[in-house]
Structures are given as C-alpha cells and as structure tokens.
Amino acid sequence: MTQSPAIQLPPPKERRRLREAASLTRAQLASRVGVTSETVRGWETGRATPRGRKGEKYARLLNSLGAEREMTEPHVSVATSDRGRASTPGRSARSRPPARHRDRSRLADRGRAPAPDRGRTTARVMLADRSRAPDRAKTPYRPDDATSALAPEQAFDALYAFCAPALVRQTYLLTGRRELAREAVERAFQIAWQRWPEVARDRDPAGWVRAVAYECALSPWHRLRPRYRHPEPPPPDAFDRALMDTLLRLPPSYRRTLLLYDGVGLGLPETAAETEASTRAAVNRLMHAREAVAERLPELADPEVLHWRLVELASTERLRAAKPLVVRQAGERRARLWTRAAIAFTALLIGTTVLTVRTAPTRYEPPVPPGATVQGVPPPVAPGPLSESERDLRTKLRREQQRGPDRLMPQPR
C-alpha cells in the first residue's frame, strides 16, 4: 500500500498572512474548506497539521490566494511609483478589508494610522503593537533610528494616540468600570513616561503599557476606595449586560487570559508571558473561561463569535482617553510631588538623627542595680500607749523651764 505524498504548505505565519491579505476571516476560510474555525486557528498557529482531503483543499486554496496576491502586487508597485511620496499605494477591491474586519482595530491596540510625514511613519514602526496585526515582512526595528527621528514627547504622544483609545475599551471589559478603565490607562502611561528610556527601547512598547494598565485595573486595593464600592450602571442592551456579568464572574486571571487571546488576539505564548503563567496554565484558564461563557451564553461557544461580541460590547461605550499632553503633565506633577515628599521625609529623618545625637548622653552611666531582699531584719514596731508615770513625767518636763548648765563668765582686768 503506497502512501500519499506529503502536502506542500507554507509556514503557519504565511498561512495567516495569505488569509488576511485576501480579507477572509477564519469562519469564511473554514466554510470554503469544510472545517471549523477552531481547526483553521490550529493550522495557522502550528498546533495542528492539515491532513487528508481537507488538507489538500486547504493547500489549493492557499496557493490560489498566493497567486492572486502575486498578480495584484505589480499593479500596486506601479501605482506607488507613479504617485510618489504624496499618497499611500492603492489596493484592489478584493484586497481591501471589509468594514467588520477593519473594526477589529477598535479593540486590538493596532491600526494603520495615517502618516503625514516621515517622522510619523518612523513612529508607527517603532510603536506599532503586533498583537493582532498580520505577520508581514517588516523592517527590523532599531531603537537608535527611532529615537533620533522623534523627540521623546513626540514619540510618547504617538504611542498614546496609537494605543490609549483601544486600551481604555479593553480595560473596561476587564473591570466593568468606565472611570477605573480611564484611570488605569492614564496611570500606566504616566509610569511609561517616567520610564520612557526603558519603554522606548522595548521590543513591544504597546504590550508594556497594556500589561501595566491591566495590573493597575485589577489591583485589589480599589475595593477600599469609596468611589469604587458601588457598581456602575450596566450596559443598556440585555445581551451586553449578560455578557459583562459573565465576564465579571470569571476570576481575574481567567478574564485577563480570555481578553488577551479572544479579544486582543495574542497567541498562547504571548498570552502566557503577559499573564506570568506557563503555556499549559494559560490554555487551562482559556478553556475554563470559554466553558463558563458558553454555559451561560451558548450562542458564544464559537471563539470567532465571542471575539466580535467583545468588540461590539467595547464599542457601545463612549470611552474617551485624555489628551497626551494632559497625561504627561499629570505624570510629571505626580513625580515632582513624590520627589518632594521623599526629600521632606529624608530631611525629617536627618533632623531627628541630629537631635538624637545632640541630646544623647556623652558618658557611660551604669544602670541602678535592682534592690535585694535582706533576711532576718525585725519588723518595725510602733510605740504603744504611755503609762500613768510616763504621762506625769511628760507633763512635768513641759511645765519646767528648760535651762542649761551654769557657765563661767570672763571678767575684764
């Protein structure tokens, strides 16, 4: 019996790139091949290998998508050379993503912000969050080039404008509180501005800020604040209220894993690293979270449907972030306040130490030894009543004049 030859398939990242370049969702591709969306996810992440007739059909479909892309790329390059630097290259109607595919950037902290100049383009390369963006061929990022292209304030403002709106919506799904979401995101960016040299040279600045924002939002100390002791008004839609209630019933670690994987779109290794857990623990948390959501809302059993529902739930709330200048100034004021408080505390400590040194004794004073018990000493006896003769003698002595002995007086010559 002869075996069928192995199916020639591109790498997993290339499979996902071809699908997204053709503006196809996992559900659409799965319907063409005849499998489920979860199977396509496994093929694109490398957890599963296509086999049999389904694999052959999948390989033929990818080859056709690759051929279509090769046919459209020359036209794009010609249009780019004709237009010059004034505009971005045009795309065919098939390569343009549909409206709901473009809406994914509203929840995931990525996007294709317009680049009015060369500095903005460099900032986008430096600050882009690759969490849910397709794996295209990118120019390797060099921190020195990005730092020389933009001032620190401009780079921070670009990062804030790129990530803050979507990050506020993500944090709202994580906490269910609108004001807490804005406060956590602003605090995360204030910390990022204080440590900007470290953040600017990080491989994923958006992921750095997102991790800090999630930690600030999930801090258990918020329950002690009076303004967060009472729940906020729920979403107006009944299904949105049920979904938000289901999310808030999950443990914080499960909720965060579900949001990162099914909401933002990170892979399992990235999700495990950001939640500080092993990949196996992240998989267990994700499965339990999906089971809990599907148990209360059976229509969200499909991860693709769950993703779009999370996008819609986050988009219904009009959550706006503050201006980047306001966040930077608030962070600088907070840093100055803590610096002055530290200086005042240090001065107080130094003054207390000097006062202690000045008032401390300069010589050794031995301590007073504790008293010792002496045995054999008779107890003190109080005087008793006087007898009749003693009273008479006392009376006599008091009546008579007290005189001393006669003294010799010297006579003058």
LINSUL-V547729 format. One line per field, one symbol per residue. ss: DSSP state (H for helix, E for strand, - for the rest). A space follows every 50 residues. Layout:
ss = ???
//
This chain:
ss = -----------HHHHHHHHHH----HHHHHHHH---HHHHHHHHH----- -HHHHHHHHHHHHHHHHHHHHHHHHHHHHHHHH---------------HH HHHHHH-----------HHHHHHHHHH---------------HHHHHHH- -HHHHHHHHHHHHHHHHHHHHHHHH--HHHHHHHHHHHHHHHHH-HHHHH ----HHHHHHHHHHHHH--HHHHH-HHH---------HHHHHHHHHHHH- -HHHHHHHHHHHHH---HHHHHHH----HHHHHHHHHHHHHHHHHH-HHH --HHHHHHHHHHHHHH-------HHHHHHHHHHHHHHHHHHHHHHHHHHH HHHHHHHHH----------------------------HHHHHHHHHHHH- -------------
//
